[in-house]
């Protein structure tokens, strides 16, 4: 990662570059913005620059990405970079090397390691252990101890606190004391999607940088660099489906450019459009029912949700073209003709009601309901809505 690999955020990068160039970096920052906007990747790039052995030779470009320091940071193993996120208390319990770990502790460690692996695979992913009570006091106490130690190799210690709004109250007060008397060799970067929930006294001691989701054109350009083999329609669909969330965009991109073991996202979209067509043609309704039975067999839970989300994006295109027949920025530009035909054939259908039904089906599937039953109910409901005379 270097400044050139950050997706969007030109203003925020300019602020940080200026501070670095003038040697006037704040001792604490609060990076605030929506989930998946990439603010945490900026935090890690800042940490890498402050410890990169070649960054002085690359003014304005960021870290080199190849020195040992950069490689350690990329592996989340740099001695000067601490990364905190909500974990389970069992991880912090003292262990006796002479005794075998109990099953509970082993399972907790496995869940933690799985999150770290996911973070390494997808740098936009925000890890948190489901059974965590937040960022714990013990985590901040360990941070205090590490803050007292000098950094390795003349760099800076950088403490990145993910989901800072989830600091336990006692942990927040401990962190506040550290922020009030910060060691000169430490830079704190608090990251939050809900900055209003961060303790006001902590916010007041941080310089806030607000992040927005990258623009669609910025995400599409990033996809083009990573996967030049994709055409514009494929890129545009991934951008639309991700809705500006870079973690989701990377997941979709990897699905689209993977080894073919799972259906690509555009292929799933096409299945969804075929399913909708079968609902609308009385002679093919049985095929739509067949799709309900096939989904849980052939698609993962994530892919099932992509299937339904693709219908929402299609209905959004239909609504836009119904208002403006020349509307250019479609989610699915490669099937614009299908969109136009739907507008002409079903000019007065309640697509808001249809979309609401799809959203409810997605919520129900997320609650681990039977996919076959949910889809069967949705299919009947969509038929009634779209074929209403």
N, C-alpha and C positions, 0 to 999 in steps of 0.2 A: 504494500500500500504506500502511496505517496500522495502529495496534494493533487497530482494530475489524475489519480485514480478515484478521488472522491466524486460522488455523483451529486452535482449541484452545489448549493451553499456558497456561492461566490463571495457574498458579503461577509459571511462568518469566517471564511478562510482569509479574506483580506484583513480582517481585524486581527486574527492570530498571527499572520505573517508580519504585519506592522509591529505588533508587540514583540515578536521574536527578533526582528531586525533592530529594534531600538533597545533590546534587552530590558523591556518593561512588562514582562509577562506577569499577570496577576498571580497571587499565591493560591487563589481558589476561583473556580468557574462553576457556573450552573448551566449546563447545556439542556435547554428545555425545548420540547417539540413532540410531535406525534410519534406513536410507535412505528418503527420501521422507516423513519425518515433518514437514518444514516448518521445521526448525531453521535452515536457511540463509536463509529468508525473514525470520526474526526478526533475523538478523544484518544483513541489508540494511535492515530497518526501523530498527534502532538507528543504523546509519550515516546514514540519511536524517534522523532526528531531530536528530542531533548537528550537522547542517549545514543543516537547514531554516530558512528565513528567518522562518517564521511559527509555529514550534513553541512559542515562549514564550507565544503567544496562545491555544494549544490544550493547556493542561496536562492530562496524562493521556490525550489522544486520539492522540498520535503525530505523525507528519509531516503536512503539509497536502496534499502530493501535487500541488500546482499551481504552486508557485514554481519558478523556473528551477533552483534547486539540486535540488529533488526530481525534476524532469524529467530533469536530467542523470544523477542516480543511477539512475533507472528505465531509462535507455539504456545503463547501464554506462560512462558517459563523464564521471563527476564527477572533477575533479582531486584531490579529497581522499579518494576511495574507491578503494582498490586491491583487486583480486580475483585471487587466485592459485589455480590448479589445475594438475594434472599436464599438461605440454606436451612436445612433442618439441624436442630440442636445436637442430634446424635453425632454429627460430624465433628463436633468440637469437644466431645467427651474424651477424657484421657484414656489411653489404651495401654494394656499390659502386654508387652511383646512376648512374655512367657506363656500367655494364655491365648487360646484360639478365639478369634472374634465370633461373637454370636451372630446368628442369621440376620437379625434386624440391622445391625451395624453394617454388615456386608452388603445388604440390599440398599441401604442408604448411600454407601460409597459408590455402588454401581449406578444408582440414579444420578449422582453428582457427576461421575465420570462421563455418563452418556450426554449430559448437558454440555460439558466442556467439549466433547467431541463434536456436538452439533454446532457449538460456537466456532470451533476451528473450521468446520466445513462451510458454515454460513455466517460471515462476520456481522450481518445485520440482525441475526437472531438474538433475542433477549432472554437469557436463561433465568429460571426461577424454580425452586423446588416446590411442588404443589403443597406439601405438608409443612412448609416453612411458616413461621410466625413473623417473618420479615427479616431485615438485616439486624442481627443480634448484637447485644452489648459485648459479648465475647469477641465478635469479629472486630469491633472498633478498638477494644482493648489491645488486641494483637496488632492493630494498625498503629496504635500509640507507641508500642514497643519498637516497631519497625521504623517509625518516624524518627526515633532517637538515634538510629544508626546512620552513619555516613553512607552515601550512595557508592556503588561500585564504579570504578573506571572514570571517575570525574564527571559522571552524568548527573541527572536529577532523579529523585524518587518521584514517581507519579502514581497517585492513588485514584483509581477510577471507581466510583461508587455508582453502580447501575441501580435504577429504580429507587433513587434516593428518597422518594415519598414513602417508601416502605421501611425506613429506619424505625426500629423500635424506639419508643420515647426515651428510654434510658440510654440507648445507643446514640440517639440524636444529641442528647445533652453531653455525652462524652465527646462526640465529634465536635460539638460547639466549642468546648474548651481547647481542643486541638486547633481549631480555626482561629480562635482568639489570639493564640500565641504560636503561629505556624513556624516550624523550622525553615530556615532560609533555603534548604536544599530540597524542599518538598513542594510539589504542585498538586492541588486537589482538583479533580474534575467530577462533579456530581452530575448525574444524567437522570433526567426525569421526564416522563410523559404527562405528569400531573404536578407541575411545579407549585401550584397553589396549595398542595398538601404537604409541601416541605416546610419544616419549622421556620417561621418568619425570621427568627434571629439567625438561622443558618443562611437563609436567602440573602439577608442584609450583608453578610460577610463574603458573599460570592459576587463575581461579575457575571451577570446573566447574558448568555447568548441564545437568542431564540431561533429555532430551526423550523422551517416549514417542510412539507413533503416536496421532493424534487418535482419539477415540472415534467409532464408527459414527454416532451421533446428531449429532455435531459436523460430520462430513463431509457427512451428508445435509442438514443445515441450510445448509451452505455451497453445496451443489449447488442447493438450492431458491432461494437468493439469486441465483445466477448464471444459472439456467435455470428460471424459474418455470413455464414451459410443460410441464415434465416432470411426470408423475404420480408418485405414491408408489412404485408398482411399479418404474418405470424408475429412480427415484433409488435405491431399495433394491438393485436389481441392480447398478448402477454401484458402490455402496459395497461390496457383497460381492465383486465381481470385482476391485476395486482392492486389497482386503485391507489397507486402512489406508495405502496408499502414495499420497500426494497427487499425485505426478508421474503415476502411472498413472491416478488418478481424473480428472485434468484431460484426459489423452489420451482416455479413454473418454467423458467428458462432451462434448468437442469432436466426437468421432465421432458421438455420439447427436444433437447439435444442429447438425450441419454442413449443407452445401448439398445433401445427398442423393446426392453423387457416389459414396459408398461406403455399404455396408449399415450401419445403426445397430446398436449393440451388442445391443439387445434383439432386433432382427431376426436377428442372428447366433445368439443364444441359441435362438430359435425354430427356426432351421434345424438346430441341434444336437439339439434334442428330437425333431424330425421324423426325423432320421437315426437316432437311438436307437430310435424306434418302428419304423422300417423294418427294423432289425436283428432286432427281436423278432418281427416278423410274417413267417413263412416266405414268403408269397406276394409280399412287398415287398422281399425281401433284395436283389434286383437294383437297386432304387432306392438302397439304401444304398451299393452298389458305384458307382452313378452319381454319388453325392455325392463319393466319393473322387476321381473324375476332374474334378469341377467345382471343388473347393476351390482348387487352384493357379491355375485360370483366372479365378475370380471374386473371390477374396479375397487380400489382401496377406499377407505372413508374419505380421504382428502380428494380423490378423484370423483367420488360421488358428489361432493360439494361443488367441485369445479363444473360438473355436468349441470347442476341446478343454477349455479351462478351464471353460466353461459346463457341460460334462458333469460335471466334478468337483464343481461347486457343486450340481448337481441330485442327484448321488449323496449328497452331504453332507446335503441336505434329506431324502432318502429314509431315510438312516440315522437322522436325528433323529426323524422321524415314526414309524419302526419302533419306536424306544425309547419315545417319548411321542407318541401320536396327536394330542395337543392342542398340541404344541410350537409356539409362536407366532412365533419370530424366524427365519422361513425366508429363504433367499437369494432365492427366487423366489415371493413371496406371491401373485402374480397367476396362477400355475399350480399352486396348492396341490392342486387336484383331480387333476391329472396325477400329482403326487407320491403322493397317497393311493392312486390306482389302481395305481401301480407297487408300492407296499408290499403291497397285497393280492394282486396277481398273481404277484409274485416274492418271497415272504416269506423264503426261505432262500438267496438268491443271495449270492455272495462279492463284495460291492462293494469291499472292500479290494483284492482281486486285480484287479478291473476298473479301479479308480482308479490302481493301480500301473502297469497297462498303458498308461493314458492319459498318465500323467506321463512314462513312458519314451518314448512317441511324441513328446511335446512336446520332450524333451531332444534326441531324434534330429532333429527338424525344425530345432531351433536350431543343429544342427551342419551345416545345409545339405544334409541328405539329400533324396532324391526324395520329395516330399509324397505323390504317388500311391502309391508303393510302401509308404511308412510307413502311410498310411491304409488301404490294402488289407489289410496285415498286422494292423493294429489291429481292423479290422472283423471279420475272421475270428476273432480272439482274443476279442473281446467277445461274439460270437455263441456261441462255445463256453462262455464263463464264465456268461453270463446264461441260456442255454437248457439248462444242465446239469441232468439229471434226478437 
